[in-house]
Amino acid sequence: MGTIDRDVPEFMDAVVNYAPKDYRFSHEVGVPKKPESGILVKVTGCGICASDVKCYEGAGRYWGDSVNEKWVQAPIIPGHEFVGEVADISEKDSDRLGINIGDQVTSEQIVACNNCLYCKKGKRWLCQEHDIYGFRKAVPGAFSQVWIASLTGPMEPNCFLTTTKRIVLFRSS
């Protein structure tokens, strides 16, 4: 189907979280490769929420303490509240999802496991095994120029919202 900008660089600008209070801006982060079934998003904006601030400050919930195991898998690109423009999507996925090149999209930040009791009951927001973009290696965040959504596997994104106000839910097969 093509892309908006066929000149996707080999490297991109991104913020990388290495440790509490050690977030670094880099011009040399490798651009991830879009899987066959995936969406390449050119990020146009990324918000900072309270969890980002708590993680930056070193809260035990993220970095571990006497009560919590370490949850952040650094180094990682943070950012889970974002919007961007679809730059590449296969024709098959575009037809299946109703998402086209040029659409503005965002994603539900909770990436559910699709296997636990809550997920099987359709209550993915209660998933105990979930990931959140920007904290775990499996789901890098969007404080970057490019973000990739994989549409396959147990940790597939579960919601995109386009500017046409349609919500497309992804479900495990």
DSSP file with accessible surface (Angstrom, degrees, kcal/mol):
  #  RESIDUE AA STRUCTURE BP1 BP2  ACC     N-H-->O    O-->H-N    N-H-->O    O-->H-N    TCO  KAPPA ALPHA  PHI   PSI    X-CA   Y-CA   Z-CA
    1    1 A M              0   0  115      0, 0.0    89,-0.1     0, 0.0     2,-0.1   0.000 360.0 360.0 360.0 -17.6    0.0    0.0    0.0
    2    2 A G        -     0   0   16      3,-0.0    87,-0.6     4,-0.0     2,-0.3  -0.279 360.0 -93.7  91.9-177.7    3.0    2.3    0.3
    3    3 A T  B     -A   88   0A  30     85,-0.1     3,-0.3     1,-0.1    85,-0.2  -0.893  19.1-118.6-136.1 164.5    3.8    4.9    2.9
    4    4 A I  S    S+     0   0   73     83,-1.1     2,-0.6     1,-0.3    -1,-0.1   0.940 112.2  22.5 -66.4 -48.7    3.4    8.6    3.4
    5    5 A D        -     0   0   61     82,-0.2    -1,-0.3     1,-0.1     3,-0.2  -0.909  66.5-170.1-124.0 101.1    7.1    9.2    3.5
    6    6 A R  S    S+     0   0  196     -2,-0.6     2,-0.8    -3,-0.3    -1,-0.1   0.623  77.2  80.6 -67.2  -8.4    9.0    6.4    1.8
    7    7 A D        +     0   0  134     -3,-0.1    -1,-0.2    -4,-0.0    -3,-0.0  -0.337  60.1 166.2 -94.4  49.9   12.2    7.9    3.2
    8    8 A V        -     0   0   47     -2,-0.8     4,-0.1    -3,-0.2    23,-0.0  -0.553  37.0-124.2 -66.5 123.1   11.9    6.5    6.7
    9    9 A P        -     0   0   61      0, 0.0    22,-0.1     0, 0.0    -1,-0.1  -0.191   4.5-126.0 -70.1 163.1   15.3    7.0    8.2
   10   10 A E  S    S+     0   0  140     20,-0.1    21,-2.5     1,-0.1     2,-0.3   0.817  98.4  33.5 -73.9 -31.3   17.5    4.3    9.7
   11   11 A F  E    S-E   30   0B 100     19,-0.3     2,-0.3    16,-0.0    19,-0.2  -0.900  72.2-168.1-125.7 154.0   17.7    6.3   12.9
   12   12 A M  E     -E   29   0B   4     17,-3.0    17,-1.8    -2,-0.3     2,-0.3  -0.900  29.8 -99.2-135.4 164.8   15.2    8.6   14.7
   13   13 A D  E     +     0   0B  49     -2,-0.3   132,-1.4    15,-0.1     2,-0.3  -0.672  54.7 152.1 -79.9 138.4   15.1   11.1   17.5
   14   14 A A  E     -EF  26 144B   2     12,-2.2    12,-2.7    -2,-0.3     2,-0.4  -0.985  45.5-117.9-160.8 158.4   13.7    9.6   20.8
   15   15 A V  E     -E   25   0B  41    128,-2.5     2,-0.4    -2,-0.3    10,-0.2  -0.874  31.6-159.8 -97.3 135.8   13.9    9.9   24.5
   16   16 A V  E     -E   24   0B  12      8,-2.7     8,-2.7    -2,-0.4     2,-0.6  -0.978  10.1-143.3-123.6 129.2   15.3    6.8   26.2
   17   17 A N  E     +EG  23  76B   0     59,-3.3    59,-1.6    -2,-0.4     6,-0.2  -0.822  28.3 162.6 -90.8 116.8   14.7    5.9   29.9
   18   18 A Y  E     -     0   0B  89      4,-2.7     5,-0.2    -2,-0.6    -1,-0.2   0.710  65.7 -31.8-102.2 -30.6   17.8    4.3   31.4
   19   19 A A  E >  S-E   22   0B  32      3,-0.9     3,-2.6    37,-0.0    -1,-0.4  -0.956  92.4 -44.1-174.2 171.0   17.0    4.7   35.1
   20   20 A P  T 3  S+     0   0   54      0, 0.0    37,-0.2     0, 0.0    36,-0.2  -0.300 130.3   1.4 -53.5 133.4   15.3    7.1   37.5
   21   21 A K  T 3  S+     0   0  125     35,-1.8     2,-0.3    34,-0.1    35,-0.1   0.634 109.9 104.7  59.4  18.9   16.2   10.7   36.6
   22   22 A D  E <   +E   19   0B  51     -3,-2.6    -4,-2.7    34,-0.1    -3,-0.9  -0.627  36.6 144.2-127.6  70.1   18.3    9.3   33.7
   23   23 A Y  E     -E   17   0B  55     -2,-0.3     2,-0.4    -6,-0.2    -6,-0.2  -0.947  29.1-165.5-106.1 128.8   16.2   10.0   30.6
   24   24 A R  E     -E   16   0B 121     -8,-2.7    -8,-2.7    -2,-0.5     2,-0.4  -0.951  17.9-136.1-124.4 138.0   18.3   10.9   27.5
   25   25 A F  E     -E   15   0B 123     -2,-0.4     2,-0.4   -10,-0.2   -10,-0.2  -0.721  30.8-176.8 -85.5 135.3   17.4   12.5   24.2
   26   26 A S  E     -E   14   0B  32    -12,-2.7   -12,-2.2    -2,-0.4     3,-0.3  -0.995  34.0-163.1-137.3 143.8   19.1   10.7   21.3
   27   27 A H  E    S+     0   0B 121     -2,-0.4   -14,-0.1   -14,-0.2    -1,-0.1   0.367  89.4  66.3 -94.2   0.8   19.3   11.3   17.5
   28   28 A E  E     +     0   0B 154    -14,-0.1     2,-0.5   -17,-0.1    -1,-0.2  -0.059  60.0 130.4-121.4  33.8   20.6    7.7   17.1
   29   29 A V  E     -E   12   0B  26    -17,-1.8   -17,-3.0    -3,-0.3     2,-0.1  -0.752  62.5-114.3 -88.1 128.7   17.8    5.4   18.1
   30   30 A G  E     -E   11   0B  43     -2,-0.5   -19,-0.3   -19,-0.2   -20,-0.1  -0.371  26.1-118.2 -63.0 135.5   17.3    2.7   15.5
   31   31 A V        -     0   0   13    -21,-2.5    -1,-0.1   -22,-0.1   116,-0.1  -0.634  34.4-119.5 -73.6 125.9   13.9    2.9   13.7
   32   32 A P        -     0   0   55      0, 0.0     2,-0.4     0, 0.0    -1,-0.1  -0.327  24.4-114.1 -66.4 150.8   12.0   -0.3   14.5
   33   33 A K        -     0   0  171    115,-0.1   115,-0.0     1,-0.0     0, 0.0  -0.703  27.2-120.3 -86.2 134.5   11.0   -2.5   11.5
   34   34 A K        -     0   0   49     -2,-0.4     4,-0.1     4,-0.1     6,-0.1  -0.585  27.7-127.4 -74.2 127.3    7.3   -2.9   10.9
   35   35 A P        -     0   0   42      0, 0.0     3,-0.3     0, 0.0   114,-0.1  -0.298  29.8-100.5 -68.0 163.7    6.2   -6.5   11.1
   36   36 A E  S    S+     0   0  184      1,-0.3     2,-0.9    53,-0.1    54,-0.2   0.906 123.1  41.0 -52.5 -44.8    4.2   -7.9    8.2
   37   37 A S  S    S+     0   0   25     52,-0.1   114,-2.7    55,-0.1   115,-0.3  -0.821 102.7  91.1-106.1  90.6    1.0   -7.4   10.2
   38   38 A G  E     -B  150   0A   0     -2,-0.9    52,-0.6    -3,-0.3     2,-0.4  -0.973  66.2-114.8-166.4 174.8    1.6   -4.0   11.8
   39   39 A I  E     -BC 149  89A   0    110,-2.5   110,-2.8    -2,-0.3     2,-0.6  -0.994  15.3-148.9-128.6 129.3    1.1   -0.3   11.6
   40   40 A L  E     -BC 148  88A  10     48,-2.7    47,-3.1    -2,-0.4    48,-1.5  -0.883  21.1-167.0 -96.7 123.1    3.9    2.3   11.3
   41   41 A V  E     -BC 147  86A   0    106,-3.2   106,-2.8    -2,-0.6     2,-0.8  -0.955  18.9-144.1-115.9 127.3    2.9    5.5   13.0
   42   42 A K  E     -BC 146  85A  55     43,-2.9    43,-2.6    -2,-0.5   104,-0.2  -0.833  32.6-128.4 -85.9 113.5    4.7    8.8   12.6
   43   43 A V  E     + C   0  84A  28    102,-1.7    41,-0.3    -2,-0.8     3,-0.1  -0.471  33.6 173.9 -69.9 129.4    4.2   10.3   16.1
   44   44 A T  E     +     0   0A  87     39,-2.4     2,-0.3     1,-0.4    40,-0.2   0.564  68.2   3.4-110.0 -14.9    2.8   13.9   16.1
   45   45 A G  E     - C   0  83A  29     38,-1.7    38,-2.4    97,-0.1    -1,-0.4  -0.947  53.7-170.2-168.0 147.3    2.4   14.3   19.9
   46   46 A C  E     - C   0  82A  36     -2,-0.3    36,-0.3    36,-0.2     2,-0.1  -0.963  17.1-145.8-145.5 124.5    3.0   12.5   23.1
   47   47 A G        -     0   0   31     34,-3.5     2,-0.5    -2,-0.4    34,-0.5  -0.370   9.4-131.7 -86.4 165.8    1.7   13.5   26.5
   48   48 A I        -     0   0  121     -2,-0.1     2,-0.2    31,-0.1    -2,-0.0  -0.985  28.7-174.8-117.1 121.3    3.3   13.2   30.0
   49   49 A C    >>  -     0   0   27     -2,-0.5     4,-1.8     1,-0.0     3,-0.6  -0.576  42.8 -91.1-110.2 178.8    1.0   11.7   32.6
   50   50 A A  H 3> S+     0   0   63      1,-0.3     4,-2.9     2,-0.2     5,-0.2   0.863 124.0  56.5 -58.6 -36.9    1.5   11.2   36.4
   51   51 A S  H 3> S+     0   0   22      1,-0.2     4,-2.4     2,-0.2    -1,-0.3   0.880 104.9  52.8 -66.2 -33.9    2.9    7.7   35.9
   52   52 A D  H <> S+     0   0   10     -3,-0.6     4,-2.5     2,-0.2    -1,-0.2   0.921 111.5  46.0 -63.3 -42.8    5.6    9.1   33.6
   53   53 A V  H  X S+     0   0   74     -4,-1.8     4,-2.6     2,-0.2    -2,-0.2   0.934 112.5  49.8 -66.4 -44.5    6.6   11.6   36.3
   54   54 A K  H  X>S+     0   0  113     -4,-2.9     5,-2.6     1,-0.2     4,-0.7   0.901 111.7  49.0 -61.7 -41.2    6.5    8.9   39.1
   55   55 A C  H ><5S+     0   0    0     -4,-2.4     3,-1.1    -5,-0.2    -1,-0.2   0.941 110.9  50.0 -63.2 -46.4    8.7    6.7   37.0
   56   56 A Y  H 3<5S+     0   0   91     -4,-2.5   -35,-1.8     1,-0.3    -2,-0.2   0.906 109.5  51.8 -57.8 -41.8   11.1    9.5   36.3
   57   57 A E  H 3<5S-     0   0  105     -4,-2.6    -1,-0.3   -37,-0.2    -2,-0.2   0.605 120.8-108.5 -74.6 -12.1   11.3   10.3   40.0
   58   58 A G  T <<5 -     0   0   27     -3,-1.1    -3,-0.2    -4,-0.7    -2,-0.1   0.724  45.3-174.1  96.1  24.2   12.1    6.7   40.9
   59   59 A A    >>< -     0   0   33     -5,-2.6     4,-2.3    -6,-0.1     3,-1.6  -0.196  30.7-125.9 -56.0 140.0    8.9    5.5   42.5
   60   60 A G  H 3> S+     0   0   16      1,-0.3     4,-2.2     2,-0.2    -1,-0.1   0.782 105.9  69.0 -58.6 -30.6    9.1    2.0   43.9
   61   61 A R  H 34 S+     0   0  172      1,-0.2    -1,-0.3     2,-0.2     4,-0.1   0.804 114.8  27.8 -59.7 -28.3    6.0    0.8   41.9
   62   62 A Y  H <4 S+     0   0   18     -3,-1.6    10,-2.5    -8,-0.1     9,-2.2   0.810 133.1  30.6-100.2 -41.2    8.2    1.2   38.8
   63   63 A W  H  < S-     0   0   35     -4,-2.3     7,-0.3     7,-0.2    -3,-0.2   0.453 111.7-106.1-103.6  -3.3   11.8    0.6   39.9
   64   64 A G     <  +     0   0   27     -4,-2.2     2,-0.2     5,-0.4     5,-0.2   0.181  41.4 176.0  91.7 146.6   11.1   -1.8   42.8
   65   65 A D        -     0   0   80      3,-2.5     5,-0.1    -5,-0.1    -6,-0.0  -0.843  57.7 -57.2-160.0-161.9   11.3   -1.4   46.5
   66   66 A S  S    S+     0   0  129     -2,-0.2     3,-0.1     1,-0.2    -2,-0.0   0.718 136.8  31.2 -67.3 -17.6   10.5   -3.5   49.6
   67   67 A V  S    S+     0   0  120      1,-0.2     2,-0.4     2,-0.0    -1,-0.2   0.757 117.2  52.4-107.3 -34.8    6.9   -4.1   48.5
   68   68 A N  S    S-     0   0   64     -8,-0.0    -3,-2.5     0, 0.0     2,-0.2  -0.847  70.9-130.2-114.3 142.5    7.2   -4.1   44.6
   69   69 A E        -     0   0  174     -2,-0.4    -5,-0.4    -5,-0.2     2,-0.1  -0.526  48.2 -86.6 -77.6 154.3    9.3   -5.9   42.1
   70   70 A K        +     0   0  122     -7,-0.3    -7,-0.2    -2,-0.2    -1,-0.1  -0.408  48.3 176.3 -60.8 131.6   11.0   -3.8   39.5
   71   71 A W        +     0   0   63     -9,-2.2     2,-0.2    -2,-0.1    -8,-0.2   0.735  49.6  87.3-109.7 -35.1    8.5   -3.3   36.6
   72   72 A V        -     0   0    3    -10,-2.5     2,-0.7     1,-0.1    64,-0.2  -0.474  61.5-154.1 -71.1 135.3   10.4   -1.0   34.2
   73   73 A Q        -     0   0   69     62,-2.7    -1,-0.1    -2,-0.2   -10,-0.0  -0.755  34.7-134.2-110.3  80.8   12.6   -2.8   31.7
   74   74 A A  S    S+     0   0   27     -2,-0.7   -56,-0.2   -56,-0.1     2,-0.1  -0.509  81.0  54.0 -82.7 153.1   15.2   -0.1   30.9
   75   75 A P  S    S+     0   0   59      0, 0.0     2,-0.3     0, 0.0   -57,-0.2   0.501  83.9 140.1 -75.8 144.4   16.5    1.0   28.6
   76   76 A I  B     -G   17   0B  10    -59,-1.6   -59,-3.3    -2,-0.1    61,-0.1  -0.992  57.2-113.6-151.5 146.0   13.1    1.8   27.0
   77   77 A I        -     0   0   21     -2,-0.3    64,-3.0   -61,-0.2   -61,-0.2  -0.753  41.5-148.5 -80.1 118.5   11.5    4.5   25.1
   78   78 A P        +     0   0    2      0, 0.0    65,-2.4     0, 0.0    56,-0.2  -0.210  46.3 100.4 -78.4 178.8    8.7    5.9   27.3
   79   79 A G        +     0   0    0     54,-0.3    63,-1.8    62,-0.3    64,-0.1   0.590  21.5 170.1 110.3 104.6    5.4    7.5   26.3
   80   80 A H        +     0   0    5    -33,-0.3     2,-0.6    61,-0.2    27,-0.2   0.416  67.7  70.3-121.2   0.1    2.0    5.8   26.3
   81   81 A E  S    S+     0   0   84    -34,-0.5   -34,-3.5    25,-0.1     2,-0.3  -0.876  73.9 133.2-119.2  95.9   -0.4    8.7   25.7
   82   82 A F  E     - C   0  46A   8     -2,-0.6    25,-0.4    25,-0.3     2,-0.3  -0.888  41.4-153.7-142.0 166.6    0.2    9.6   22.0
   83   83 A V  E     + C   0  45A  56    -38,-2.4   -39,-2.4    -2,-0.3   -38,-1.7  -0.976  25.5 155.4-140.4 150.1   -1.3   10.5   18.7
   84   84 A G  E     -DC 105  43A   0     21,-2.0    21,-2.9    -2,-0.3     2,-0.5  -0.966  39.4 -94.8-162.8 179.3    0.2   10.0   15.3
   85   85 A E  E     -DC 104  42A  59    -43,-2.6   -43,-2.9    -2,-0.3     2,-0.3  -0.900  38.8-114.2-110.8 131.0   -0.4    9.6   11.6
   86   86 A V  E     + C   0  41A   0     17,-2.7    16,-2.7    -2,-0.5   -45,-0.2  -0.483  38.3 170.9 -64.0 120.3   -0.5    6.2    9.9
   87   87 A A  E     +     0   0A   0    -47,-3.1   -83,-1.1     1,-0.3     2,-0.3   0.644  65.1  15.3-105.2 -23.1    2.5    6.1    7.6
   88   88 A D  E     +AC   3  40A  38    -48,-1.5   -48,-2.7   -85,-0.2    -1,-0.3  -0.948  61.2 150.9-156.7 132.6    2.5    2.4    6.6
   89   89 A I  E     - C   0  39A   0    -87,-0.6   -50,-0.1    -2,-0.3    12,-0.1  -0.953  44.7-106.7-156.1 141.7   -0.1   -0.4    6.8
   90   90 A S     >  -     0   0   32    -52,-0.6     4,-2.8    -2,-0.3     5,-0.2  -0.344  28.0-119.3 -68.6 155.7   -0.7   -3.4    4.6
   91   91 A E  H  > S+     0   0  124      1,-0.2     4,-2.8     2,-0.2     5,-0.2   0.910 115.1  54.0 -60.9 -39.4   -3.7   -3.4    2.3
   92   92 A K  H  > S+     0   0  163      2,-0.2     4,-2.4     1,-0.2    -1,-0.2   0.940 112.4  42.0 -60.9 -48.5   -5.0   -6.5    4.1
   93   93 A D  H  > S+     0   0    4      2,-0.2     4,-2.6     1,-0.2     6,-0.4   0.885 113.0  54.1 -68.5 -36.9   -4.8   -4.8    7.5
   94   94 A S  H  X>S+     0   0    1     -4,-2.8     4,-2.1     2,-0.2     5,-0.7   0.946 112.3  43.6 -60.7 -46.7   -6.2   -1.6    6.2
   95   95 A D  H  <5S+     0   0  120     -4,-2.8    -2,-0.2     1,-0.2    -1,-0.2   0.915 116.1  48.0 -64.3 -42.3   -9.2   -3.4    4.7
   96   96 A R  H  <5S+     0   0  132     -4,-2.4    -2,-0.2    -5,-0.2    -1,-0.2   0.885 124.0  29.7 -66.8 -38.4   -9.7   -5.5    7.9
   97   97 A L  H  <5S-     0   0   11     -4,-2.6    -1,-0.2     2,-0.2    -2,-0.2   0.598  96.8-125.6-101.8 -15.0   -9.4   -2.5   10.3
   98   98 A G  T  <5 +     0   0   21     -4,-2.1     2,-0.4    -5,-0.3    -3,-0.2   0.793  67.1 132.5  71.8  25.9  -10.7    0.4    8.3
   99   99 A I      < -     0   0    0     -5,-0.7     2,-0.3    -6,-0.4    -1,-0.3  -0.943  35.5-170.5-112.2 132.0   -7.5    2.3    9.1
  100  100 A N    >   -     0   0   68     -2,-0.4     3,-2.3    -3,-0.1   -14,-0.3  -0.822  34.9 -82.2-122.7 160.3   -5.8    4.0    6.2
  101  101 A I  T 3  S+     0   0   48     -2,-0.3   -14,-0.2     1,-0.3     3,-0.1  -0.354 118.7  29.3 -56.6 132.9   -2.5    5.8    5.5
  102  102 A G  T 3  S+     0   0   34    -16,-2.7    -1,-0.3     1,-0.3   -15,-0.1   0.169  87.4 132.6  97.5 -16.5   -2.9    9.3    6.7
  103  103 A D    <   -     0   0   27     -3,-2.3   -17,-2.7   -18,-0.1     2,-0.5  -0.400  59.2-124.1 -66.0 143.5   -5.4    8.5    9.5
  104  104 A Q  E     +D   85   0A  49    -19,-0.2    59,-0.7    -3,-0.1     2,-0.3  -0.774  42.2 176.1 -85.0 129.2   -4.7   10.0   12.9
  105  105 A V  E     -D   84   0A   1    -21,-2.9   -21,-2.0    -2,-0.5     2,-0.3  -0.912  22.6-178.8-135.2 159.3   -4.6    7.2   15.5
  106  106 A T        -     0   0   41     55,-0.4    55,-0.8    -2,-0.3     2,-0.4  -0.871  20.7-134.4-141.1 176.1   -3.9    6.6   19.1
  107  107 A S  B     -H  160   0C   9    -25,-0.4   -25,-0.3    -2,-0.3    53,-0.2  -0.992  25.3-100.4-138.5 145.7   -3.9    3.3   21.1
  108  108 A E        -     0   0   75     51,-1.5    50,-0.3    -2,-0.4    51,-0.2  -0.424  34.1-139.2 -55.8 132.8   -5.3    2.1   24.4
  109  109 A Q  S    S+     0   0   58     -2,-0.1    24,-1.1    23,-0.1     2,-0.6   0.757  81.7  81.5 -75.1 -23.5   -2.3    2.2   26.7
  110  110 A I  E     -J  132   0D  31     22,-0.2     2,-0.9    20,-0.1    48,-0.3  -0.741  64.9-162.1 -86.0 118.3   -3.1   -1.1   28.4
  111  111 A V  E     -J  131   0D   0     20,-3.1    20,-2.1    -2,-0.6    -2,-0.1  -0.861  18.3-151.0-102.7  99.4   -1.8   -4.0   26.3
  112  112 A A        -     0   0    0     -2,-0.9    44,-0.1    18,-0.2    13,-0.1  -0.278  17.6-128.1 -74.6 158.6   -3.8   -6.9   27.6
  113  113 A C        -     0   0   13     11,-0.1    -1,-0.1    42,-0.1    43,-0.1   0.726  26.8-145.8 -78.0 -22.9   -2.5  -10.6   27.6
  114  114 A N  S    S+     0   0   16      1,-0.1    -1,-0.1    10,-0.1    41,-0.1   0.520  83.0  74.0  68.5   6.7   -5.7  -11.9   26.0
  115  115 A N        +     0   0  103     39,-0.1    -1,-0.1     4,-0.0    -3,-0.0   0.621  68.8  91.5-121.4 -23.0   -5.4  -15.1   28.0
  116  116 A C  S  > S-     0   0   27      1,-0.1     4,-2.6     8,-0.0     5,-0.2  -0.197  88.9 -99.1 -75.1 171.1   -6.3  -14.4   31.6
  117  117 A L  H  > S+     0   0  115      1,-0.2     4,-1.3     2,-0.2     6,-0.2   0.907 123.0  50.1 -56.0 -43.8   -9.8  -14.8   33.1
  118  118 A Y  H  4>S+     0   0   95      1,-0.2     5,-2.8     2,-0.2     3,-0.4   0.932 111.1  47.8 -64.4 -45.1  -10.5  -11.0   32.8
  119  119 A C  H >45S+     0   0   13      1,-0.2     3,-1.8     3,-0.2     5,-0.2   0.921 109.5  53.3 -62.1 -42.3   -9.4  -10.9   29.1
  120  120 A K  H 3<5S+     0   0  160     -4,-2.6    -1,-0.2     1,-0.3    -2,-0.2   0.772 108.5  51.0 -65.4 -23.9  -11.5  -13.9   28.3
  121  121 A K  T 3<5S-     0   0  135     -4,-1.3    -1,-0.3    -3,-0.4    -2,-0.2   0.356 122.3-108.0 -91.4   3.1  -14.5  -12.2   29.8
  122  122 A G  T < 5S+     0   0   43     -3,-1.8     2,-0.6    -4,-0.1    -3,-0.2   0.594  87.2 120.6  82.2  12.4  -13.9   -9.1   27.7
  123  123 A K    > < +     0   0   96     -5,-2.8     3,-2.2    -6,-0.2     4,-0.2  -0.438  25.4 156.7-105.5  60.1  -12.7   -7.1   30.7
  124  124 A R  G >   +     0   0   33     -2,-0.6     3,-1.7     1,-0.3    -1,-0.2   0.755  63.1  69.4 -60.3 -27.6   -9.3   -6.3   29.4
  125  125 A W  G 3  S+     0   0  167      1,-0.3    -1,-0.3    -3,-0.2    -2,-0.1   0.669  99.0  52.0 -66.3 -14.1   -8.8   -3.2   31.5
  126  126 A L  G <  S+     0   0   65     -3,-2.2    -1,-0.3    -8,-0.1    -2,-0.2   0.384  78.0 139.0 -99.6   2.1   -8.6   -5.6   34.5
  127  127 A C    <   -     0   0    3     -3,-1.7     3,-0.5    -4,-0.2   -16,-0.0  -0.211  39.5-161.3 -52.0 128.2   -5.9   -7.8   33.0
  128  128 A Q  S    S+     0   0  134      1,-0.2    -1,-0.2   -16,-0.0    -4,-0.0   0.646  88.0  50.3 -86.6 -17.0   -3.3   -8.7   35.6
  129  129 A E  S    S+     0   0  131      2,-0.0    -1,-0.2     0, 0.0    -2,-0.1   0.161  85.7 134.4-105.4  18.0   -0.6   -9.6   33.1
  130  130 A H        -     0   0   54     -3,-0.5     2,-0.3    -6,-0.1   -18,-0.2  -0.117  43.0-146.8 -70.3 161.9   -0.8   -6.5   31.0
  131  131 A D  E     -J  111   0D  13    -20,-2.1   -20,-3.1     5,-0.0     2,-0.4  -0.796   7.0-146.7-114.3 165.3    1.9   -4.3   29.7
  132  132 A I  E >>  -J  110   0D  30     -2,-0.3     3,-1.6   -22,-0.2     4,-0.7  -0.998  32.2-100.0-133.4 132.0    1.8   -0.5   29.2
  133  133 A Y  T 34 S+     0   0    7    -24,-1.1   -54,-0.3    -2,-0.4     8,-0.2  -0.189 105.2  25.0 -49.6 135.1    3.6    1.2   26.3
  134  134 A G  T 34 S+     0   0    0      5,-2.4    -1,-0.2     2,-0.4   -55,-0.1   0.455 112.2  65.0  92.2   3.4    6.9    2.7   27.4
  135  135 A F  T <4 S+     0   0    3     -3,-1.6   -62,-2.7     4,-0.5     2,-0.3   0.592  93.5  52.5-123.9 -26.2    7.7    0.6   30.4
  136  136 A R  S >< S-     0   0   50     -4,-0.7     3,-1.6     3,-0.5    -2,-0.4  -0.907  75.4-125.9-121.7 145.4    8.2   -2.9   29.1
  137  137 A K  T 3  S+     0   0  103     -2,-0.3    -1,-0.1     1,-0.3   -60,-0.1   0.825 107.9  61.0 -57.4 -35.1   10.6   -4.2   26.3
  138  138 A A  T 3  S+     0   0   71      1,-0.3    -1,-0.3    -3,-0.0    -5,-0.1   0.746 114.9  32.6 -66.0 -22.0    7.7   -5.9   24.5
  139  139 A V  S <  S-     0   0   10     -3,-1.6    -5,-2.4    -7,-0.2    -3,-0.5  -0.615  78.3-164.5-140.2  76.2    5.9   -2.6   24.0
  140  140 A P        -     0   0   58      0, 0.0     8,-0.1     0, 0.0    -7,-0.1  -0.203  22.6-118.4 -58.2 154.8    8.1    0.5   23.6
  141  141 A G        -     0   0    2    -64,-3.0   -62,-0.3    -8,-0.2   -61,-0.2  -0.001  16.4-108.3 -86.9-165.9    6.6    3.9   24.0
  142  142 A A  S    S+     0   0    0    -63,-1.8     2,-2.4    -9,-0.1   -63,-0.2   0.085  71.8 118.5-121.8  20.6    6.1    6.8   21.6
  143  143 A F  S    S+     0   0   43    -65,-2.4  -128,-2.5  -128,-0.2     2,-0.3  -0.442  73.2  79.4 -77.9  63.2    8.5    9.6   22.8
  144  144 A S  B    S-F   14   0B  14     -2,-2.4  -130,-0.2  -130,-0.2  -101,-0.1  -0.944  95.5-103.5-158.0 172.7   10.0    9.1   19.4
  145  145 A Q  S    S+     0   0   91   -132,-1.4  -102,-1.7    -2,-0.3     2,-0.4   0.789 105.1  34.0 -78.6 -28.4    9.4   10.0   15.8
  146  146 A V  E     -B   42   0A   6   -104,-0.2     2,-0.4  -133,-0.2  -104,-0.2  -0.977  62.7-172.6-132.3 140.6    8.1    6.6   14.8
  147  147 A W  E     -B   41   0A   8   -106,-2.8  -106,-3.2    -2,-0.4     2,-0.5  -0.993  12.8-148.1-131.9 139.7    6.0    4.0   16.7
  148  148 A I  E     -B   40   0A  31     -2,-0.4     2,-0.6  -108,-0.2  -108,-0.2  -0.933   3.6-160.8-112.5 130.5    5.2    0.5   15.6
  149  149 A A  E     -B   39   0A   1   -110,-2.8  -110,-2.5    -2,-0.5     2,-0.4  -0.949  11.5-150.7-106.1 118.9    2.0   -1.3   16.4
  150  150 A S  E     -B   38   0A  46     -2,-0.6  -112,-0.3  -112,-0.2  -114,-0.0  -0.756   4.9-163.4 -85.6 134.2    2.2   -5.1   16.0
  151  151 A L        +     0   0    7   -114,-2.7     2,-0.3    -2,-0.4  -113,-0.2   0.224  66.4  63.7-103.5  15.1   -1.1   -6.6   15.1
  152  152 A T  S    S+     0   0   76   -115,-0.3     3,-0.2     3,-0.1    -2,-0.1  -0.901  74.2  44.8-132.7 163.2   -0.2  -10.2   15.9
  153  153 A G  S >  S-     0   0   40     -2,-0.3     3,-1.1     1,-0.2     0, 0.0  -0.146  95.0 -63.3  93.3 170.7    0.8  -12.1   19.0
  154  154 A P  T 3  S+     0   0   82      0, 0.0    -1,-0.2     0, 0.0   -39,-0.1   0.734 129.3  51.3 -68.7 -21.6   -0.5  -12.2   22.6
  155  155 A M  T 3  S+     0   0   54     -3,-0.2    -5,-0.2   -41,-0.1   -42,-0.1  -0.148  76.4 149.2-108.9  39.8    0.3   -8.5   23.3
  156  156 A E    <   -     0   0   17     -3,-1.1   -44,-0.2    -5,-0.1    -5,-0.2  -0.382  57.8 -94.3 -70.5 151.3   -1.4   -7.0   20.3
  157  157 A P        -     0   0    4      0, 0.0    -1,-0.1     0, 0.0   -46,-0.1  -0.321  32.9-155.1 -60.3 149.6   -2.8   -3.4   20.7
  158  158 A N        +     0   0   12    -48,-0.3    12,-0.5   -50,-0.3     2,-0.3   0.395  64.0  27.7-115.1   5.1   -6.4   -3.5   21.6
  159  159 A C        -     0   0   26    -51,-0.2   -51,-1.5    10,-0.2     2,-0.4  -0.863  48.0-179.3-166.3 130.6   -7.8   -0.2   20.5
  160  160 A F  E     -HI 107 168C   0      8,-1.2     8,-1.7    -2,-0.3     2,-0.5  -0.982  12.1-159.3-123.4 144.7   -7.2    2.5   17.9
  161  161 A L  E     - I   0 167C  71    -55,-0.8   -55,-0.4    -2,-0.4     2,-0.2  -0.984  10.6-161.5-123.2 120.7   -9.3    5.6   17.6
  162  162 A T    >   -     0   0    4      4,-1.5     3,-2.1    -2,-0.5   -57,-0.2  -0.546  36.5-103.5 -96.3 168.8   -9.2    7.5   14.2
  163  163 A T  T 3  S+     0   0   86    -59,-0.7   -58,-0.1     1,-0.3    -1,-0.1   0.676 118.6  70.9 -65.7 -13.8  -10.2   11.0   13.6
  164  164 A T  T 3  S-     0   0   77    -60,-0.2    -1,-0.3     2,-0.1     3,-0.1   0.405 113.3-119.2 -81.5   4.2  -13.4    9.7   12.1
  165  165 A K    <   +     0   0  167     -3,-2.1     2,-0.4     1,-0.3    -2,-0.1   0.632  67.7 139.5  69.3  16.5  -14.4    8.8   15.7
  166  166 A R        -     0   0  103     -4,-0.1    -4,-1.5   -68,-0.1     2,-0.5  -0.720  42.6-148.3 -87.7 142.7  -14.6    5.1   14.8
  167  167 A I  E     -I  161   0C 110     -2,-0.4     2,-0.6    -6,-0.2    -6,-0.2  -0.936   8.4-164.4-110.2 129.3  -13.2    2.6   17.4
  168  168 A V  E     -I  160   0C  25     -8,-1.7    -8,-1.2    -2,-0.5     2,-0.4  -0.957   7.7-154.2-113.8 119.1  -11.7   -0.6   16.0
  169  169 A L        -     0   0   92     -2,-0.6     2,-0.5   -10,-0.2   -10,-0.2  -0.797   5.1-146.6 -95.1 133.4  -11.2   -3.3   18.6
  170  170 A F        -     0   0    6    -12,-0.5     2,-0.4    -2,-0.4   -73,-0.0  -0.836  19.5-172.5 -95.2 133.5   -8.6   -5.9   18.0
  171  171 A R        -     0   0  168     -2,-0.5     2,-0.1   -57,-0.0   -13,-0.0  -0.951  27.6-106.8-125.5 149.0   -9.4   -9.4   19.3
  172  172 A S              0   0   57     -2,-0.4   -20,-0.0     1,-0.1   -58,-0.0  -0.389 360.0 360.0 -68.7 147.9   -7.3  -12.5   19.5
  173  173 A S              0   0  169     -2,-0.1    -1,-0.1     0, 0.0     0, 0.0  -0.371 360.0 360.0 -91.2 360.0   -8.2  -15.2   17.1
